[in-house]
């Protein structure tokens, strides 16, 4: 028996589809969709990383409507959607990800060996918050290992986001714990 699109249960944040409502409920319980995840400026889909947002907009199999609008009004560097093609032209000269506008934060992170290929923007903020997603390591999973790092400014704009590969194997992904 085939399911039509209307019979499937869809996550409102990431648009992932499930055959059964129970599976959607499990997904919502464990996914922890965050306002700090990159979001498509057109359809508002949450993406887990800027790489997946880039694939959603301009990758090998982009979403057709989003790709059409992005091709006219989207910045290829910061993945923002502007109001008009004229606004896009003005934005490209001042885009904070352009090669001429790299900030001191990026050079400091590079000195530490930290890099983010897609979204390393700085906005000159005076207030910065650091958030880390921890997983468990060791035989019982109680050893804290950093798996994801995010820096945001005072306006909740993402300054830096990256995943971190733990040095030892992960034994507890901590899906069941609330944030």
C-alpha positions as CSV (number, residue, x, y, z in Angstrom):
1,X,0.0,0.0,0.0
2,X,1.5,3.4,-1.0
3,X,1.1,6.5,1.1
4,X,0.3,9.8,-0.6
5,X,2.0,13.0,0.5
6,X,-1.1,14.0,2.5
7,X,-1.2,10.8,4.5
8,X,2.4,11.2,5.7
9,X,3.3,12.9,9.0
10,X,5.7,15.8,8.4
11,X,7.9,17.6,10.9
12,X,7.1,21.3,10.8
13,X,10.8,22.3,11.4
14,X,12.8,20.1,9.1
15,X,10.0,18.7,6.8
16,X,11.1,15.1,7.4
17,X,8.3,12.7,6.7
18,X,7.1,9.7,8.7
19,X,4.6,7.0,7.9
20,X,3.3,6.8,11.4
21,X,2.5,9.6,13.9
22,X,4.4,7.7,16.6
23,X,7.6,8.0,14.6
24,X,7.0,11.8,14.2
25,X,6.5,12.1,18.0
26,X,9.8,10.2,18.6
27,X,11.6,12.4,16.1
28,X,10.3,15.6,17.8
29,X,11.3,14.3,21.2
30,X,14.9,13.6,20.1
31,X,15.6,16.2,17.4
32,X,15.8,19.3,19.6
33,X,15.3,21.7,16.7
34,X,16.8,25.0,17.7
35,X,16.3,28.6,16.6
36,X,20.0,28.7,16.2
37,X,20.0,26.1,13.4
38,X,20.4,27.5,9.9
39,X,16.9,28.1,8.4
40,X,15.9,28.6,4.7
41,X,14.9,32.2,4.2
42,X,12.2,31.1,1.8
43,X,10.4,28.0,3.1
44,X,11.7,28.3,6.8
45,X,13.0,24.7,6.8
46,X,15.5,24.0,9.6
47,X,18.8,22.5,8.5
48,X,21.3,20.8,10.8
49,X,24.3,22.6,9.2
50,X,25.1,25.4,6.7
51,X,26.3,22.6,4.3
52,X,22.8,21.1,4.3
53,X,21.2,24.6,3.9
54,X,23.5,25.2,0.9
55,X,22.5,21.8,-0.6
56,X,18.8,22.7,0.0
57,X,19.3,26.0,-1.9
58,X,21.9,25.3,-4.6
59,X,23.1,21.7,-4.3
60,X,22.8,18.9,-6.8
61,X,19.1,18.4,-6.0
62,X,17.8,21.7,-4.6
63,X,14.1,22.4,-3.7
64,X,12.8,23.8,-6.9
65,X,10.9,26.8,-5.6
66,X,13.7,27.8,-3.1
67,X,16.4,27.4,-5.8
68,X,14.4,29.6,-8.2
69,X,14.0,32.5,-5.7
70,X,17.5,32.1,-4.3
71,X,19.0,32.4,-7.8
72,X,17.4,35.8,-8.1
73,X,17.7,37.2,-4.6
74,X,20.1,35.0,-2.7
75,X,23.7,35.7,-1.6
76,X,26.0,32.7,-2.4
77,X,28.3,33.6,0.4
78,X,26.1,34.0,3.5
79,X,23.0,32.3,2.1
80,X,20.8,35.2,3.0
81,X,17.7,36.0,1.0
82,X,17.3,39.7,0.1
83,X,14.2,41.7,-0.8
84,X,15.1,42.4,-4.4
85,X,17.9,41.9,-7.0
86,X,18.9,45.5,-6.3
87,X,19.3,44.8,-2.6
88,X,21.3,41.7,-3.5
89,X,23.7,43.9,-5.6
90,X,24.2,46.3,-2.7
91,X,24.6,43.4,-0.2
92,X,27.3,41.7,-2.2
93,X,29.6,44.7,-1.8
94,X,29.3,44.6,2.0
95,X,28.7,40.9,2.7
96,X,30.5,40.0,5.9
97,X,31.7,36.8,4.3
98,X,33.4,38.4,1.4
99,X,37.2,37.9,1.3
100,X,38.0,41.5,2.1
101,X,35.9,41.6,5.3
102,X,37.4,38.8,7.4
103,X,37.5,39.7,11.1
104,X,39.9,39.3,14.0
105,X,37.7,36.5,15.4
106,X,38.4,34.4,12.3
107,X,42.1,34.8,12.5
108,X,42.1,34.0,16.2
109,X,40.1,30.8,15.5
110,X,42.5,29.9,12.7
111,X,45.4,30.3,15.1
112,X,43.7,27.8,17.4
113,X,43.0,25.4,14.6
114,X,39.3,26.1,14.6
115,X,37.6,26.7,11.2
116,X,34.1,26.8,9.7
117,X,34.1,26.7,5.9
118,X,30.6,28.0,5.3
119,X,29.5,30.5,7.9
120,X,32.3,32.2,9.7
121,X,30.8,35.7,9.9
122,X,31.6,38.4,12.5
123,X,29.3,41.3,13.1
124,X,31.4,43.4,15.5
125,X,29.3,42.6,18.5
126,X,30.4,43.3,22.0
127,X,28.5,40.4,23.5
128,X,29.1,36.8,22.5
129,X,27.6,33.6,23.9
130,X,29.1,30.1,23.5
131,X,27.0,27.0,23.4
132,X,28.3,23.4,23.2
133,X,26.5,20.2,22.5
134,X,28.0,17.4,24.6
135,X,27.9,13.7,24.1
136,X,29.1,10.9,26.3
137,X,32.3,8.8,26.1
138,X,33.9,6.1,28.1
139,X,32.5,2.7,29.0
140,X,29.4,4.0,30.7
141,X,29.0,7.2,28.6
142,X,29.5,9.5,31.6
143,X,32.6,11.3,30.2
144,X,31.7,14.7,28.6
145,X,32.9,15.1,25.0
146,X,32.2,18.2,23.0
147,X,30.5,17.5,19.7
148,X,29.2,20.8,18.5
149,X,30.1,24.5,19.1
150,X,28.1,27.6,18.3
151,X,29.0,31.3,19.0
152,X,26.1,33.8,18.8
153,X,26.0,37.5,19.3
154,X,23.7,39.7,21.4
155,X,21.0,39.6,18.7
156,X,21.1,35.8,18.4
157,X,22.9,35.9,15.0
158,X,25.2,33.0,14.5
159,X,28.9,34.1,14.4
160,X,30.5,30.7,14.3
161,X,29.1,27.1,14.1
162,X,31.0,23.8,13.7
163,X,30.9,20.2,14.6
164,X,33.8,18.7,16.6
165,X,35.1,15.2,16.2
166,X,35.7,13.7,19.7
167,X,39.1,12.2,20.3
168,X,37.6,9.0,21.7
169,X,34.6,6.9,20.6
170,X,31.1,8.2,21.5
171,X,29.2,5.7,23.6
172,X,26.2,7.9,24.6
173,X,24.6,10.4,22.2
174,X,22.4,11.8,25.0
175,X,19.2,11.9,22.9
176,X,17.0,11.4,26.0
177,X,18.3,14.4,28.0
178,X,16.5,17.8,27.7
179,X,18.5,20.9,27.0
